[in-house]
Amino acid sequence: MCIECYKFALNRRKFLSLSAGGIAATSLFSARLAFAAGDTTSVTADEAFAKLKAGNEKYVSAPQLCAVELSKQREQVAKAQTP
């Protein structure tokens, strides 16, 4: 076997390290799901899209007003943020 082929050969050490990495990644992913199991929002996709479009129109028409209201909005969102 040449040196180039040997780099890609799967031996026991590489297999075990890949397995350990897979187990670690799986456990981290499942831990993230446990934290994401909080309150959900009742906004539908169409309502969310309409809110995004309305906010974009508001920003485009008067960006200086949006900058003033941003701090109030951040405070409100930080109190009860749901995805």
Secondary structure, 3 states (H helix, E strand, C coil): CCHHHHHHCCCHHHHHHHHHHHHHHHHHHHHHHHHCCCCCCCCCHHHHHHHHHHHHHHHHHCHHHHHHHHHHHHHHHHHCCCC
